[in-house]
Amino acid sequence: MKMPLEDVTVLDLSHALAGPHCSTMLADFGARVIKLETPGAGDIARAWGSPLPGGENSYFVSLHRNKQGISIDLKTAEGKELFFKLVEKADVVLENFRPGALEKLGLGYERARERNPGIIYCSVSGFGQDGPYRERAALDLILQAESGMISVTGEEGGHGVRCGVSIADLTAGMYAGFGIVMALRVKDKTGEGQRIDVSMLEGQMSLLNIMISGYLADKELPRPMGTAYKALLPYQTFRTQTRDLALAVGSEKLWKIFCPVIGRPDLTDDPRFRTNLQRAQNRAVLIDILQQVFLTRTFEAWEAVLLEAGVPVGAINDIAQLVEHPQVKARGTLVEMEHPRAGPVKVVGVPVRLSRTPGAIRSPSPRLGEHTEATLRAVLGLPEAEIARLVRERIVQQAPAE
């Protein structure tokens, strides 16, 4: 059986993280992703991350699997014409330039639609394609700050901190992938393409939806709470004699089970703690009581009794512990791929598992311009002599043979 997106061609002009995360999701499920980079340096992310053998880096190699890499100078007239010829053959154009940048080059949505009325043109940006902030440069940190995400992340009473991963980029990439799949569904029914506008700001706001709605209801400003959660209690980490423990008592039923398990059945019907609302009103007192209880035993002892009782509990793993995690190993979550320069490289596999049409890692990240010649020949039907002229005149770049 074919992979879900096997008949979809994506012309990917995106760079850094948000756009590439989207195109990787599509490529993992069979889309033909043609990653178009500028001759010379290429994607700025080629210089990011930990070094690997052969001059590669972990950031780019892990992010750009399953893609074909071409390099075209889009500032030249011939380069622009090659772009539009590829648009004619594509289903999707994906870009995350600053709004208006591609329009100034004559490569915007309206021009693309003239050449291919069915094109789906997805633009990912910091603040969206309109509004007073549209032209602001926006990397992940800026959007975590502007969206309010930093204001609610960190230890209680301290300054807000950046989330440990580039969550604004990654969220925008996922929403872009979701939007593209929906637009492809419409195209299947009507034959019509459309413009997709994905804002990193709005992506972060969607994650903060519960907090925003709460603030609009009670005007109480959310602040950092460490690992705690305003809506539920107890729902946070606690220290034990050996390592920290994550605890999630998510219902009144669990609360009644939890209290006897930790040796404090008296807390169950204590008028200060009987309901979640009462526990929240007396948060400081309850958390102090529970912390003292958890310090009486090791993590391993607490994990055993809580798991047996069905109370959600977890360890605070670091990355080294995660990659050796028994669940990760059992499900084969880390996948090894062979890179022609870097050698064997382990990456996180496809996170969405379909029973009949699963995604897969089929090829490593491309070198800059690695598939320029093959793509121009296979997709556009250009003869070898014409491709050689384009390379010679630096309209396109072809990676040298290994």
KOLVEX-304803 format. One record per residue (C-alpha): residue in three letters; y, x negated, z. Coordinates in pm, whole numbers, padded with zeros to 5 digits, always signed. Layout:
N
AlaYXZ;...
END
This chain:
402
Met+00000+00000+00000;Lys+00350-00121-00082;Met+00591-00227+00190;Pro+00855+00041+00265;Leu+01146-00131+00086;Glu+00952-00321-00180;Asp+01141-00157-00468;Val+01487-00219-00317;Thr+01710-00508-00428;Val+01986-00621-00191;Leu+02267-00852-00306;Asp+02364-01014+00022;Leu+02707-01179+00041;Ser+02713-01176+00421;His+02737-01481+00646;Ala+02722-01581+01016;Leu+02512-01323+01208;Ala+02595-00951+01177;Gly+02530-00914+00803;Pro+02238-01158+00789;His+02068-00981+01081;Cys+02085-00662+00875;Ser+01947-00821+00558;Thr+01666-00987+00753;Met+01558-00647+00882;Leu+01550-00518+00525;Ala+01372-00827+00392;Asp+01105-00810+00662;Phe+01004-00471+00522;Gly+00984-00580+00162;Ala+01336-00560+00019;Arg+01422-00826-00236;Val+01720-00987-00067;Ile+01925-01219-00289;Lys+02139-01423-00053;Leu+02451-01528-00243;Glu+02637-01828-00101;Thr+02939-02032-00206;Pro+02858-02368-00368;Gly+02907-02664-00136;Ala+02869-02573+00229;Gly+02721-02225+00186;Asp+02687-01991+00484;Ile+02880-02123+00788;Ala+02567-02067+00998;Arg+02393-02352+00814;Ala+02578-02579+01057;Trp+02487-02382+01372;Gly+02201-02415+01618;Ser+01952-02675+01735;Pro+01849-02938+01479;Leu+01511-02927+01308;Pro+01343-03189+01088;Gly+01471-03230+00733;Gly+01833-03152+00818;Glu+01766-02783+00892;Asn+01865-02595+01207;Ser+01694-02333+01419;Tyr+01972-02075+01383;Phe+01964-02051+01005;Val+01589-02099+00963;Ser+01503-01820+01209;Leu+01755-01577+01062;His+01705-01607+00686;Arg+01332-01574+00627;Asn+01205-01364+00335;Lys+01522-01417+00126;Gln+01598-01574-00211;Gly+01896-01808-00204;Ile+02143-01838-00491;Ser+02484-02004-00509;Ile+02768-01876-00731;Asp+03139-01959-00733;Leu+03289-01610-00709;Lys+03641-01741-00765;Thr+03566-01818-01130;Ala+03569-01557-01406;Glu+03212-01636-01507;Gly+03099-01631-01146;Lys+03249-01284-01101;Glu+03076-01161-01415;Leu+02743-01293-01285;Phe+02809-01105-00962;Phe+02864-00778-01148;Lys+02556-00832-01364;Leu+02357-00870-01043;Val+02525-00556-00905;Glu+02398-00367-01209;Lys+02044-00463-01114;Ala+02083-00409-00740;Asp+02055-00110-00509;Val+02265-00251-00225;Val+02556-00490-00182;Leu+02599-00619+00174;Glu+02909-00810+00289;Asn+03093-00894+00609;Phe+03412-01057+00484;Arg+03746-00967+00634;Pro+03848-00622+00500;Gly+04033-00653+00171;Ala+03908-01005+00091;Leu+03662-00901-00177;Glu+03908-00649-00321;Lys+04157-00935-00369;Leu+03888-01121-00563;Gly+03825-00814-00776;Leu+03479-00768-00626;Gly+03533-00460-00407;Tyr+03345-00133-00393;Glu+03540+00051-00661;Arg+03483-00224-00919;Ala+03116-00247-00822;Arg+03076+00129-00858;Glu+03221+00113-01210;Arg+02938-00119-01308;Asn+02671+00066-01109;Pro+02751+00423-00995;Gly+02437+00422-00779;Ile+02531+00112-00581;Ile+02526+00128-00202;Tyr+02804-00103-00082;Cys+02780-00184+00288;Ser+03073-00357+00459;Val+03041-00487+00816;Ser+03364-00590+00989;Gly+03512-00631+01333;Phe+03730-00322+01342;Gly+03643-00122+01030;Gln+03794-00089+00684;Asp+04114+00088+00797;Gly+04344+00106+01099;Pro+04599-00141+01238;Tyr+04336-00401+01338;Arg+04144-00399+01008;Glu+04254-00745+00893;Arg+04200-00923+01223;Ala+03942-01201+01221;Ala+03661-01094+01449;Leu+03366-01291+01579;Asp+03128-01154+01839;Leu+03321-01273+02146;Ile+03639-01100+02028;Leu+03460-00767+01990;Gln+03281-00794+02321;Ala+03626-00842+02473;Glu+03816-00574+02279;Ser+03542-00313+02318;Gly+03532-00332+02698;Met+03179-00477+02704;Ile+03294-00789+02890;Ser+03479-00577+03146;Val+03151-00422+03266;Thr+02927-00730+03241;Gly+02895-00985+03522;Glu+02862-01005+03897;Glu+03020-00743+04118;Gly+03369-00845+04226;Gly+03388-01125+03970;His+03539-01170+03628;Gly+03366-01004+03337;Val+03145-01229+03124;Arg+03016-01238+02770;Cys+02670-01091+02720;Gly+02418-01375+02683;Val+02344-01285+02319;Ser+02582-01193+02038;Ile+02536-00826+02103;Ala+02834-00708+01896;Asp+02701-00889+01588;Leu+02342-00779+01641;Thr+02434-00416+01706;Ala+02649-00403+01393;Gly+02364-00554+01191;Met+02120-00291+01317;Tyr+02362-00007+01245;Ala+02422-00148+00897;Gly+02047-00152+00833;Phe+02022+00206+00961;Gly+02310+00313+00737;Ile+02160+00145+00431;Val+01822+00312+00480;Met+01995+00652+00516;Ala+02200+00588+00201;Leu+01884+00487+00013;Arg+01730+00817+00122;Val+02029+01002-00027;Lys+02007+00793-00344;Asp+01640+00882-00381;Lys+01735+01250-00375;Thr+02058+01245-00580;Gly+02080+00911-00759;Glu+02422+00859-00604;Gly+02538+00552-00414;Gln+02811+00535-00151;Arg+03026+00310+00067;Ile+02910+00224+00419;Asp+03171+00113+00673;Val+03025-00049+00987;Ser+03263-00151+01266;Met+03151-00393+01537;Leu+03400-00226+01773;Glu+03242+00115+01721;Gly+02895-00032+01756;Gln+02986-00162+02101;Met+03145+00170+02191;Ser+02819+00344+02099;Leu+02639+00121+02353;Leu+02907+00202+02611;Asn+02890+00574+02538;Ile+02760+00674+02884;Met+03029+00468+03059;Ile+03304+00598+02831;Ser+03193+00958+02886;Gly+03180+00901+03262;Tyr+03530+00755+03266;Leu+03667+01046+03061;Ala+03506+01284+03311;Asp+03611+01127+03641;Lys+03869+00860+03545;Glu+03676+00607+03758;Leu+03700+00273+03580;Pro+03360+00100+03536;Arg+03344-00255+03670;Pro+03078-00530+03664;Met+02787-00449+03895;Gly+02562-00749+03843;Thr+02213-00618+03773;Ala+02282-00279+03934;Tyr+02337+00049+03751;Lys+02580+00317+03859;Ala+02367+00613+03747;Leu+02048+00519+03935;Leu+01963+00371+04274;Pro+01782+00148+04354;Tyr+01791-00002+04005;Gln+01864-00376+04019;Thr+01721-00715+04114;Phe+01638-00832+04466;Arg+01555-01172+04615;Thr+01208-01231+04757;Gln+01057-01533+04931;Thr+00965-01689+04594;Arg+01153-01546+04293;Asp+01377-01256+04208;Leu+01231-00913+04142;Ala+01361-00640+03910;Leu+01315-00290+04049;Ala+01374+00047+03879;Val+01328+00355+04095;Gly+01429+00604+03829;Ser+01352+00942+03985;Glu+01329+01130+04313;Lys+00950+01139+04272;Leu+00942+00759+04254;Trp+01175+00730+04553;Lys+00926+00924+04766;Ile+00646+00695+04650;Phe+00850+00377+04684;Cys+00965+00408+05046;Pro+00618+00418+05208;Val+00496+00137+04977;Ile+00759-00102+05113;Gly+00686+00002+05470;Arg+00996+00218+05516;Pro+00881+00582+05492;Asp+01175+00673+05715;Leu+01414+00612+05424;Thr+01260+00897+05222;Asp+01425+01176+05418;Asp+01716+00981+05564;Pro+02015+01213+05497;Arg+02208+00914+05360;Phe+01945+00843+05095;Arg+01755+01164+05025;Thr+01895+01213+04671;Asn+02019+00975+04406;Leu+02376+01099+04458;Gln+02352+01034+04834;Arg+02204+00691+04771;Ala+02492+00609+04537;Gln+02744+00722+04800;Asn+02581+00486+05051;Arg+02495+00210+04805;Ala+02604-00090+05013;Val+02406+00015+05322;Leu+02090+00093+05127;Ile+02097-00226+04918;Asp+02136-00437+05233;Ile+01837-00263+05394;Leu+01620-00311+05085;Gln+01722-00673+05041;Gln+01612-00754+05395;Val+01280-00582+05332;Phe+01211-00773+05010;Leu+01282-01106+05180;Thr+00979-01054+05405;Arg+00722-01119+05128;Thr+00671-01315+04807;Phe+00736-01179+04460;Glu+00365-01188+04387;Ala+00285-00976+04693;Trp+00553-00720+04611;Glu+00453-00705+04244;Ala+00094-00625+04334;Val+00170-00334+04568;Leu+00449-00186+04354;Leu+00242-00199+04035;Glu-00050-00033+04211;Ala+00181+00249+04323;Gly+00327+00292+03974;Val+00677+00174+04068;Pro+00846-00010+03776;Val+00882-00377+03866;Gly+00936-00696+03669;Ala+00989-01070+03696;Ile+01314-01247+03601;Asn+01178-01472+03326;Asp+01364-01750+03156;Ile+01306-01826+02787;Ala+01040-02090+02863;Gln+00845-01832+03064;Leu+00897-01566+02798;Val+00744-01768+02513;Glu+00435-01825+02732;His+00424-01461+02849;Pro+00075-01307+02829;Gln+00207-00991+02662;Val+00394-01194+02399;Lys+00078-01392+02327;Ala-00148-01086+02320;Arg+00066-00910+02060;Gly+00138-01217+01851;Thr+00512-01166+01884;Leu+00593-01527+01798;Val+00498-01605+01439;Glu+00464-01950+01286;Met+00599-02004+00935;Glu+00586-02318+00725;His+00925-02450+00613;Pro+00920-02709+00330;Arg+01164-02936+00515;Ala+01137-02847+00882;Gly+00761-02806+00885;Pro+00594-02543+01107;Val+00855-02332+01286;Lys+00792-02051+01533;Val+01016-01745+01514;Val+01019-01398+01665;Gly+00821-01166+01442;Val+00908-00821+01308;Pro+01000-00604+01611;Val+00922-00265+01452;Arg+00551-00211+01389;Leu+00441+00042+01127;Ser+00070+00124+01122;Arg+00034+00169+00745;Thr+00319-00033+00594;Pro+00401-00312+00838;Gly+00672-00570+00787;Ala+00586-00937+00760;Ile+00729-01288+00742;Arg+00636-01397+00390;Ser+00863-01692+00311;Pro+01093-01937+00494;Ser+01473-01948+00477;Pro+01603-02080+00142;Arg+01787-02403+00082;Leu+02138-02358-00058;Gly+02092-02244-00417;Glu+01713-02283-00403;His+01645-01975-00615;Thr+01956-01972-00834;Glu+01774-02064-01154;Ala+01471-01843-01090;Thr+01684-01542-00995;Leu+01921-01568-01291;Arg+01622-01597-01520;Ala+01410-01323-01362;Val+01679-01068-01273;Leu+01937-01123-01548;Gly+01715-01271-01818;Leu+01942-01572-01877;Pro+01791-01847-02091;Glu+01736-02192-01941;Ala+02006-02348-02160;Glu+02265-02098-02032;Ile+02164-02157-01670;Ala+02183-02533-01724;Arg+02538-02493-01860;Leu+02641-02285-01558;Val+02503-02551-01325;Arg+02671-02830-01522;Glu+03009-02652-01514;Arg+02964-02576-01141;Ile+02980-02201-01183;Val+02649-02190-00996;Gln+02463-02438-00777;Gln+02092-02509-00796;Ala+01923-02691-00511;Pro+01769-03021-00625;Ala+01392-03037-00651;Glu+01221-03155-00332;
END
